[in-house]
Amino acid sequence: QAAKSARTVVITGVPDGLLHNDVMTDILIIHFQMSKNNGGDVEEVMYPTRRKGVAYVTFEDQEVVESVLKKDEHRLEDKRLSRYYLLKVTRYCENVSLFRIYLVVLPL
């Protein structure tokens, strides 16, 4: 089984504050398990996160990550939402918050 980070995607555009967090988590699980969304078995959803409108979805198989990323448009639709919401799905990267420090050496 691939590392958890390789099986995780970052979801932005999650409607914030409309529904209880548990309900939104269920809606995200349903969305990303549906074949019409190129989905598959979801292992875990982290929502809410420290960043507003952001969720992390971890799949059981890494292949599902690749197919989910290939889908042109992810419309989050559910009868509990008043309209659909476009989600942006990107690959999870552990180094996203690390900064590189460059050492500049000047000639004397």
C-alpha positions as CSV (number, residue, x, y, z in Angstrom):
1,Q,0.0,0.0,0.0
2,A,1.3,3.4,-1.0
3,A,2.3,6.0,1.7
4,K,-0.7,8.0,3.0
5,S,0.6,11.2,1.5
6,A,0.6,9.6,-2.0
7,R,-3.0,8.6,-1.5
8,T,-4.2,12.0,-0.4
9,V,-5.6,15.0,-2.3
10,V,-6.2,18.6,-1.1
11,I,-9.7,19.9,-1.8
12,T,-10.3,23.7,-1.9
13,G,-13.6,25.5,-2.3
14,V,-15.5,23.4,0.3
15,P,-18.5,25.6,1.3
16,D,-17.7,26.7,4.8
17,G,-20.3,27.3,7.6
18,L,-23.3,26.1,5.6
19,L,-23.7,22.7,7.3
20,H,-22.5,20.9,10.4
21,N,-18.9,19.7,9.8
22,D,-20.0,16.0,10.1
23,V,-22.6,16.5,7.4
24,M,-20.0,18.2,5.1
25,T,-17.6,15.4,5.7
26,D,-20.3,12.8,4.7
27,I,-21.1,14.8,1.5
28,L,-17.3,14.9,0.6
29,I,-17.1,11.1,1.2
30,I,-20.1,10.4,-1.0
31,H,-18.7,12.7,-3.8
32,F,-15.3,11.1,-3.9
33,Q,-16.6,7.6,-3.8
34,M,-18.9,8.0,-6.8
35,S,-17.7,6.6,-10.1
36,K,-19.0,9.6,-12.0
37,N,-16.4,11.7,-10.1
38,N,-13.7,9.1,-11.0
39,G,-13.7,8.3,-7.3
40,G,-13.1,5.2,-5.2
41,D,-12.9,3.9,-1.7
42,V,-12.2,6.7,0.7
43,E,-10.1,5.9,3.8
44,E,-10.4,9.2,5.6
45,V,-11.5,12.8,5.2
46,M,-10.0,15.5,7.3
47,Y,-12.5,18.4,7.6
48,P,-12.5,21.0,9.0
49,T,-8.8,21.9,8.8
50,R,-6.9,25.0,9.9
51,R,-7.5,26.5,6.5
52,K,-11.1,27.6,5.8
53,G,-12.8,25.7,3.0
54,V,-10.0,23.1,2.7
55,A,-10.3,19.4,3.2
56,Y,-7.9,16.4,2.8
57,V,-9.2,13.2,1.3
58,T,-7.2,10.0,1.6
59,F,-8.1,7.1,-0.7
60,E,-7.4,3.4,-0.1
61,D,-5.7,3.1,-3.5
62,Q,-3.2,5.5,-5.1
63,E,-4.7,4.8,-8.5
64,V,-7.9,6.6,-7.4
65,V,-5.9,9.8,-6.8
66,E,-4.7,9.8,-10.4
67,S,-8.2,9.3,-11.7
68,V,-9.7,12.0,-9.4
69,L,-7.0,14.5,-10.6
70,K,-7.9,13.8,-14.2
71,K,-11.5,14.8,-13.8
72,D,-12.0,18.3,-15.4
73,E,-14.6,19.6,-13.0
74,H,-15.6,18.5,-9.5
75,R,-19.1,19.8,-8.7
76,L,-20.1,19.2,-5.1
77,E,-23.8,18.5,-5.3
78,D,-26.2,17.3,-2.6
79,K,-29.8,17.9,-1.7
80,R,-28.6,19.4,1.6
81,L,-26.8,22.2,-0.4
82,S,-28.8,25.0,-2.0
83,R,-26.6,24.9,-5.1
84,Y,-23.5,23.1,-6.4
85,Y,-20.0,24.2,-5.5
86,L,-16.9,23.8,-7.7
87,L,-14.1,22.1,-5.9
88,K,-10.4,22.3,-6.8
89,V,-8.5,19.1,-6.3
90,T,-4.8,19.0,-6.2
91,R,-2.1,16.5,-5.2
92,Y,-1.0,16.6,-1.6
93,C,2.6,17.6,-1.0
94,E,4.2,17.3,2.4
95,N,6.7,20.0,1.5
96,V,4.0,22.6,0.8
97,S,4.8,24.6,3.9
98,L,8.5,24.3,3.9
99,F,10.7,27.2,2.9
100,R,14.1,26.9,1.2
101,I,16.9,28.9,2.6
102,Y,19.5,30.0,0.2
103,L,23.0,30.9,1.4
104,V,24.4,33.7,-0.7
105,V,28.2,34.0,-0.5
106,L,29.6,37.3,-1.6
107,P,33.2,37.7,-2.7
108,L,35.4,39.7,-0.4
